[in-house]
């Protein structure tokens, strides 16, 4: 009794045999060889620790731009009021009495009311309110830039520590392999001596204890080597399926002549971004204090009202109010006698 395989199933079986599944097809591991400058570049591009500082810098820059534009650009206020009102007409009698000939006020007699008011306010003189807040926004940008530099320096320091840690663990791995080779040779020699009667069982037991210690240290070095590479890959933002190798193969000693401790302290006080960030924060606080002092003085502004546009139902309800436009100069004072709660 014979059976035939359908053409579609035969083709599917052939493709399954020839074409590997996705899990097997993706098992090819790429090897990335990085130098120290390349590792620093990858960390600055891919590490997520830098993104909050960059986002804070973008926000500070936008706030500074808004503060600077507030000196020249007017404040535009658009108000739209709408709702249902009775559809009643308003008429004046000869004696000046307002009455409505419409007496129906049911739900079917309701109509829609809408009103749009547009005001444009331009500050003329504010006794330093706007200028002080512009200065505070600029100092906040300086503080955000210093925060970015501080995060970058911390990230680069971490990359360098991990990079040279990988190099050090590779050198330790080479030393461990050499020691294991020597232990294997010594084991063969000790076995020959034991067979000849020149070595005792006590010597064999001591060597086995030593051999166990060497293998234990070897496993610790290998575990540290894998851990260092995994940490470096995580900082660089490389995927787990990538095999990482460092370009440097050894630590080269360098001659360093140390200066006086005071010179390093002075250099740190002038070069560290933390100090720039602290000074920018102090300057921003001073500018905000100046702005708060200016709030106790009036502000002179000019207001332009292009018009108040209402629906005809609104005019019917209030016939004495007509759309109006014009400009006026006025002053504003908002005294505060209680401390602000923070």
C-alpha positions, 0 to 999 in steps of 0.5 A, a space after each residue: 500500500 503506497 501513499 503520496 505526499 501532497 505537493 504543498 506539504 512536500 515543499 514546506 518540508 523541503 524549506 524547513 530542512 533547508 532554511 534554518 529557524 530564526 533562533 538558529 539563524 541568529 546565533 552568529 555572534 558578532 565580535 566588536 573590537 573597541 579602543 578606549 576612544 571608541 568606547 568613550 564615544 559609544 558610551 556618550 552616544 548610547 548610555 541612558 544615564 546622560 539623557 536626563 541631563 540632556 533633557 533638563 538642558 533642553 528644558 532650561 534652554 526653552 525656558 530661557 528663550 521664552 523669558 527673552 521673548 517675553 521682553 518684546 513679545 506681547 501677552 495675548 489673551 483670548 477668552 471665549 464664553 458660550 452657553 444657552 440663553 433665552 431667546 428674548 429681545 430687548 427694547 427700550 420704551 420712550 421713558 427709557 425702560 427696558 422690556 422684552 415683548 417675548 414672554 416665553 422662557 421654556 426649553 424650546 425657546 433657548 438659543 446659544 450665546 457666544 462671546 469672544 474677547 481678545 486682549 493684547 498686553 505689552 509691558 512698558 517698564 517693570 522695574 527689572 521684573 522681566 530682566 531679572 527673570 531672564 538672567 535667572 533663566 540664563 544662569 539655569 542654562 549654565 547650571 544645566 550645562 554644568 550638570 551635563 559636563 559632570 554626568 559626562 565626566 562621571 560616565 567617561 571615568 566609569 568607562 575608563 575604569 571598566 576598560 582597563 579592568 577588562 585589560 587587567 582581567 585578560 592579563 590575569 587570565 594569561 597568568 592563570 593559564 600559564 600557572 595551570 600549564 606549570 601545574 599540569 607539568 608538575 603533576 606529571 613529574 610528581 606522578 613519575 617520582 611517586 611511581 619511582 618511590 621518591 615521593 610519598 602519598 603525603 606529597 601527592 595529597 599536598 599537591 592535590 590541595 595546591 592544585 585545588 586552590 589553583 583551580 579555584 583561583 582560576 574560576 574566580 579570575 574567569 568569573 571576574 573576566 566575564 563580569 568586567 566584559 558584561 559591565 563594559 558592554 552595558 555601559 557602552 550600550 551593546 546588545 547581549 549577543 555581541 562579543 566584546 574585545 578591547 584593542 589594548 592588550 597590556 597596561 603600560 606603566 607611565 612616569 608621573 611627577 606629582 606636584 604640590 597638593 595645593 595645585 591640584 586643589 586649585 585646579 579642581 576648584 576651577 575645572 570641576 563642573 560641580 563648582 560651575 554648577 554651584 556658582 550658576 545656582 547662586 547667581 540664579 537665586 540672586 536674580 530671583 531675589 532681585 525679581 521678587 524685590 521688583 514685584 513690590 513696585 508697579 508695572 506699566 503696561 499698554 493694552 490693545 483690545 482689537 474688539 469684543 465679538 458677540 453673537 446676535 443673541 447677545 446683542 439682543 439681550 444686551 443692546 447697550 453693549 456694542 463691540 468696542 476696541 481701543 488701547 490704554 496704558 495702565 499700571 499693575 501692582 500686586 503686593 504680597 504681605 504673607 511669605 510664599 509657601 514652598 
